[in-house]
Amino acid sequence: LVDAASAGDRTAVARLISLIERGGDPAREVARLTYSMGDAYTIGMTGAPGAGKSTLTDRLITEVRATAQPLGVLAIDPSSPFTGGAILGDRVRMQGHALDEGVFIRSMATRGHLGGLALATPEAVRVLAAAGMPIVIIETVGVGQVEVEVARAADSTVVVVNPGWGDSIQANKAGLLEIADIFVINKADRDGVDRVEQEIRAMQSLAAHHAEWIPSIIRTVANTGEGLPELIDAISAMEKWLADQGRFEARRKAYWRERILEMMRHALMRQIRRHSLTDAELDHLATEVAGRKQDPYRTVPKLVESAFGPNEQHRT
Amino acid sequence: LVDAASAGDRTAVARLISLIERGGDPAREVARLTYSMGDAYTIGMTGAPGAGKSTLTDRLITEVRATAQPLGVLAIDPSSPFTGGAILGDRVRMQGHALDEGVFIRSMATRGHLGGLALATPEAVRVLAAAGMPIVIIETVGVGQVEVEVARAADSTVVVVNPGWGDSIQANKAGLLEIADIFVINKADRDGVDRVEQEIRAMQSLAAHHAEWIPSIIRTVANTGEGLPELIDAISAMEKWLADQGRFEARRKAYWRERILEMMRHALMRQIRRHSLTDAELDHLATEVAGRKQDPYRTVPKLVESAFGPNEQHRT
């Protein structure tokens, strides 16, 4: 499948991403086979529902395709047992690109598994990179923790805001501000666009000591395509800056630092659940602790010590 | 401090919660000392910003205090370097209870640490329980993953909605629907209240196979106090149901199951970071992996194996 995908077989790409979504050993195998193949500039696209992210993404696809480059789009869906894939309706317009062989659009469900998604998304990006796509757009829905986590996996993060937001949304913006590399004020033909830009600049000045890249602020009207060339320029400028400053390496190293720790955590837990704390043992221990017959603050360290065994002592 | 707190010393309670927020060994010690003291019925209060959670909580405090029971309130704040504690402004009205010795109100900052908060909140609840409070209200801001995690730590979760929400918020509701034990339609004097109730009932009928407790739907106008007696009744009814069905034990066992795994993960990582993967080693490995000189999918399992040592083999 990996060979087929790297030869451009779209069905193979889709199946590899499905394997990654499902997790477990096959997912690890796909990740292992694809991690060193290809390289994609990854653009996160985030902002509140209704801000116009899908329309912007659709326009971006058109602009990128005008340069004949292939690209991938991962649309993150906060699906649940109740909504199913209903939110995808918003993305119907993107399907205008469905017949274009140079565009691979795929939705990934969060299913409430924050950790799972944070792992699966970069691995899906690597599948697309292995399939020869130099650009991947990750589009999220909403402005929660999931978005922040996913954006961390992107090389550049575009945060889409609108003029005239309410105060409650302002509060939520805080989390997005910190991850924004490029601000887009979409629906910039509406009232209040100057005020929103001032607010962003004011918040930027507070944050200036954090950032060496000063996020640009682009005004767009996604429906008409106004501002799209400027957005493309900003995205390219950031790519150049990242490359010139050696930041791709730094960002990827930071990503792998977290990812290796995550892999350790999973591997350690698999090991310990197999040998030192089976399901039945965990169940028994939880019952005892809930009934206050065992102190978990004593039992857990003991379990961990015994798992590592006496040979660990010599290394202390 | 624990002795002082259990004797009702409010300063001691505040300091214990600060220790828990800060994490590390002192937090573990506080958790260890308080985990088996006291018992509190914990009510999560969640919903979108502006839905009226703070006003409802304020009213609930008044109702509970009319029965002379003491209670604690933990207000979860999505603080960031930018907003600081600004959002607390919303909660100024609760400060009307500041002089009441029977009410302990405390804000806890999320600071973006989902995992940290999910651990700290139940431990802060146990401090309040140890200080003799039979009821603790956890109020969150917003409708994200943090809210869902925090709500899981509560015995009963109240989800506050308003009439006439937009579609984008409807989507977000999905995550909350699954955790709601009691729905409050606040601002029920506004148009659209029937439609919201119908929507909730429709979604409930889809979810019916999940739940044995059928979430009640209460209409309130927090500003006037309308519907508050009904809300108190619903909260009490759920407490009785949980007790009758032995669900407090089941929920607490489920909580400890997750918590023990979390404690294991932390303890394992502490152990391995000390012995097998120091900061410098992790840094080196991340550089190698980012530069594609090492395959993390081979290295990590090897590291884990070597950490457990050969004695582990005999137990396989």
Interface residues (C-beta under 8 A of the other chain):
Chain A: R28 A31 R32 Y35 S36 A48 P49 G50 P78 S80 P81 F82 T83 A86 I87 G112 L114 V141 G142 V143 G144 Q145 V146 V148 G166 D167 S168 I169 A171 N172 A174 G175 L177 E178 M203 L206 A207 H210 E249 R252 K253 A254 Y255 W256 R257 R259 I260 L261 M263 M264 R265 A267 L268 M269 Q271 I272 H275 S276 L277 L282 D283 L285 A286 T287 V289 A290 G291 R292 D295 P296 Y297 R298 V300 P301 L303 V304 A307 F308 G309 P310 N311 E312 R315 T316
Chain B: R28 A31 R32 Y35 S36 A48 P49 G50 P78 S80 P81 F82 T83 A86 I87 G112 L114 V141 G142 V143 G144 Q145 V146 V148 G166 D167 S168 I169 A171 N172 A174 G175 L177 E178 M203 L206 A207 H210 E249 R252 K253 A254 Y255 W256 R257 R259 I260 L261 M263 M264 R265 A267 L268 M269 Q271 I272 H275 L277 L282 D283 L285 A286 T287 V289 A290 G291 R292 D295 P296 Y297 R298 V300 P301 L303 V304 A307 F308 G309 P310 N311 E312 R315 T316
